[in-house]
Amino acid sequence: MYNNAVDSSTRARLLELNRKFYSQFSADFSATRSSERFNIEPFRKYLANDIRLLDAGCGNGRLAGALARAGLTLAYVGIDGSPELVAFAQKENATLRNVRAQFRVVDLTLPRWSESLRDAPPFDVIVSLAVLHHIPSFALRANVLREIRARLKPNGIFVMSNWQFLNDERLRKKIVAPDKIAPGEWRLDPGDYFLDWKRGGVGYRYVHWIDETKVEDLADASGWQVVEQFLADKNLNLYSVLR
């Protein structure tokens, strides 16, 4: 059984840390996440024309632009908890044609966030790329996956990626001690880290290390079946396909 040390107070602090980061550094972060550089090949075989796709944790919407450049014609809904990043997504993707895109501010850490999408039909494919590792505590991560299941068609596919930052020496050097973030006790889980950011100022993000075994544990806890898992993007991302 997963050992969860994060209490409600620490979880709230971690969520607020990331909210503050994406609010303060939204422009600089978005500038490093262009759709032109976004690689959809790791999960391209799960995409097709005329599907409905939900991008859960869409950030600046770069996936929508990448899908358009790939020549796909589909309905896309992007949701993210950062109003600033959603604003970038709406601006950058306003002229897309073959990808019918809409963006909404939806906080994936809320208990029943999927209800905000009840006006939309269920989705054929849901993707959540570089999102779950920013969600503190096993329980909250499992709830995110349960809420995603609620918006997927019965035979649909869910694809997520999780950042394998420990596989890269440069990224490991960004890890900072908890007391550099704020003094006092932090009730953290094994695998919880803080990484610094030094573009447009100095900021910090909370990140959890999620490997294949943790994905399997989360799938068991939230009612998913793992179809496949693999490393891609120079081993910096673990892709997990669930149904």
LOTI-408771 format. One record per residue (C-alpha): x, y, z; residue in one letter. Coordinates in steps of 0.1 Angstrom, whole numbers, plus 5000, padded with zeros to 4 digits. Last residue first. Example, Ala and Ser with C-alpha at 12.3 -4.5 7.8 and 13.67 -1.06 7.14 Angstrom:
2
513749895071S/512349555078A/
END
This chain:
243
491650224793R/495150344801L/498250444781V/501250554801S/504050774787Y/507150824808L/508851144797N/512551244798L/513850924782N/515051114752K/511551224744D/510150874750A/509850614778L/507150344776F/504050224793Q/501250004778E/497549914783V/497249984820V/493649914831Q/491950184851W/489650184881G/491050464903S/493150274929A/494350014905D/495450274880A/497250474907L/499150164918D/500050084881E/501250444876V/503350424907K/504950104894T/505750264861E/507450574876D/506150894890I/508551134907W/506551424922H/507051784913V/506552114933Y/507652424914R/509952704924Y/510653054911G/513553284903V/513153564878G/512353594841G/513853254835R/515453094866K/513152804876W/513852584906D/512752234913L/511152104945F/510851734951Y/508451464963D/509451114956G/509050984991P/506051175005D/506351515021L/505251655055R/507051985053W/508052135086E/509052495089G/510952745067P/509852815031A/511052724997I/514752695006K/513652485036D/512352225011P/515752164996A/516352244959V/516352024928I/517552214897K/520752014895K/518751704889R/517351874857L/520851914843R/521751554852E/518751404834D/517051084844N/515751234877L/513451464856F/511351174844Q/508351394837W/505051214836N/502951154805S/499351064802M/497250894776V/493550784782F/491750574756I/488050544750G/485950224749N/483450334776P/483750704765K/485850924787L/484551204809R/484051014842A/487350834837R/489051174840I/487451234873E/488750894885R/492250994873L/492151324892V/490951144923N/493950904921A/496351204920R/494551354950L/494851034970A/498550974961F/499451314974S/500451644955P/499551704919I/502451834898H/503451494887H/499951444873L/500351724847V/503151664822A/500651554795L/497051464803S/495451324773V/491851214769I/490651024738V/487150944726D/485551204748F/482151214764P/479651484751P/480151834766A/477552004789D/478851784817R/482251944815L/482052134848S/481051804864E/484551674857S/485851904885W/484351694912R/486851704941P/488952014929L/492551944920T/491851944882L/491052324884D/489052414852V/489652724832V/488252654798R/489552634762F/487852554729Q/489352414698A/487952294665R/491052154650V/490852184612N/490752564613R/493052704640L/492953084640T/492353154677A/494952904688N/497653134702E/495153374718K/492953104735Q/496052914747A/497653224761F/494453304780A/494352944793V/497952994806L/496953304826E/493753144839P/495752854853S/493652554863G/493752404828D/491252274803I/491652214766G/488752084745V/489451954710Y/487051854682A/488951684653L/490551724619T/494251614620L/496751764596G/499751714619A/500052094620R/496552114635A/497451854661L/500552044671A/498552364675G/496052194698A/498852034718L/500352384724R/497352484744G/499252724768N/498752474796G/496452194785C/496052034819G/493451784808A/493451794769D/490151644760L/489751494725L/486651424704R/487351224674I/486751314637D/490251234625N/492450994644A/494750984674L/495850674694Y/498650604669K/500150944675R/500950874711F/504750894711P/504651094678E/502951394694I/506251594697N/505851964706F/508552194691R/506152384669E/503552394697S/505852624717S/506452554754R/509452774764T/507553094757A/504652964777S/506852934808F/508153294804D/504553434799A/503053224828S/505853294852F/503953464880Q/500653284876S/502152944869Y/504452974899F/501853104923K/499552814914R/502452574919N/503252704954L/499552714962E/499152344954L/502152264975L/500852465005R/497452305003A/498951965002R/501052055032T/498052155052S/495951855041S/498651605052D/501251455029V/502751135044A/501050885020N/502650545021N/501350344991Y/500050005000M/
END
